[in-house]
Amino acid sequence: YRSQRTEVSEATLRTVTERYGQMAEMIACHEAERIEREKPESSVLPERLLVSEDGAFIHLTTGDWREIKTMVIGDIESVWVEKTGKVVGQTKNPSYFSRSYEIRTFERYALAELHRRGFENAKEIVTVNDGSKWIESFADYHFPQATRILDFHHAAGYLATAGKAVWREETEEFKGWFKQMRHQLKHKPPRQTIADICQLQTKVDSDEQIAIIDHARHYLQQRENMIDYCHFQNMELPIGSGAVESSHKQVVHSRMKQAGMRWAEQHVDPILALRNLVCNDRWAEGWAQVVDFYWQQQHQEFRQHAQKQRPQKSPTTFKSVKVS
């Protein structure tokens, strides 16, 4: 503001940001409610969309931690990787929706960004996630027909857990076994990998070791159709959730998780609404809507206040006249 020869204090900037953030959040909610009500057709016709979700925690002024849920949407494009000599699926043109809402509210108000990207017209929707229950619920709510993929690194973590029940992590036996199994999981149908995990139980004696191996085996077996990475790669689909994990750094961490930051609960979602406008590259359009909406609210409040202050006319009274 120095170019206008006006200095604005930090406290004023904070107050204005919070106020306009509230307007941005209200606009996003109203848009989702309008889409629910009117069910308009989207003009966007995507071929393949990636939709992934994940959570990250920020610190509140109360000392509690609050989970920020983020949904990322992007176009899946086939890209030739010269280093590997293969065509792989990569996510392009990402956009985001981030809020601290509980899951049912988050599901509802994410609709505006989904509709903007034309998810109802997509020929294929793919979701790559870590298998959390709230994320599976989100997919069930919006696109139950989607191709669901368990993040490869998340699945490999269960392999590692099973192997470490037999060998210490630093041993050559574990490193060799894990390298071989990780490669097998990535390039072969998953049934063989699950069977090989079962074989680990013959190498241990304690009930605790057997339970750890069985838990890893059960987890992967329950998600066998989500860990067929050989098939997914042949279909040129992404098998990692890097798109949504990197969104935490871009959308949430860079603005809301700096050293020493604490957030009042009522300011979290308004700031996230503004942050989404920035990261979705729609700041100019969004800010114009926010300013217009703010002044509409101000004019409405002014009219209501003026109506209350306006003196009320007393009813006309007539003197009674005696008629003789």
C-alpha positions, 0 to 999 in steps of 0.5 A: 500500500505504500504506492498509494501512500497509505500504511496499513497495520498488521492487525488491520490486514489480519482483520480484513483477510479474515473478513474476506475469507469468510465471504470466500467460504460462504460463496463456495458453500452457496455454490455447492448448495446451488449445484445440489438444488439446480443440478446444472450440466457441466460444460467440461468433458474430461477424459480421465480424472484423478481425484485423491484426498488426504489429511494434514494437521495444524495447531490451534490456539487451544493447544489442540490439533485440527485435521485439514482435509484436502481433495485434489483433482487433476487430468490424467495424461499419458507421458513417455518417460525416456529414462525407463522407456515406458509410458506412465500416467501423470497428473496435470492441471491440479486444483484443490478443495481444503477444509477442516469440516467433518467428513459429511460436510466436507463431502457435501461442499467439495461438490462445487470444485468437482462440478467445476472440473466436470467429474460427472462427465468424466469417462473414467475417475481414478482415486489413489489414496492410503485407504483411510475410512473417511477417504473410502466414504468420500469415494462412495458418496461422489463416485462409487464407480471409480477405479480405486488404487491403494498408494503403492508406498503405503502398501509397501509399508505393510510388506516392510512391517511383515518382513521386520517381524522376521529380520531386523531392518538393518540386516542384509536378509531383510533388505534383500527380501524387501527389495525383491518383494517390493519389485514383485508387488509392483510388477506382478499380480498381487496374489503371489506377494500375499502368498509369500507373506504367509510363508513368513509365518513358518520362519517365526516362533512367537505369537506376536510375530505371527500376529504382525505378519497376519495383520499385514497379509490380511490388510493387503488381501482385503484390498487385492483389487486395489494393489494390482499395480501391474494392471494399473501401470499397463492402463497408464494410471498413476499408482502413487498419491504424490499429487495429494501429498504434495498439495499439503505443502503447497496449500496447507503447510506453506501458509498454515504450518509455519514455525510457531503458528497457532490458529483460532478455530473460526479463522481456519476455513476462511483462510483455506477458502482464500488459499484455494483461490490462490492455488487453483489459479483463480484469484482474480476471478474469485477476489472480484466475487468476494468483494462484490459479495462483501458489499452486497452483505454490507448494503443489506446490513445497512438497509436492515439497520436503517429500517430499525432506526426509522421512527414508526408512525403512530396510528391516526386517532380521532376524537369521538364526537357526540351526536345529538 
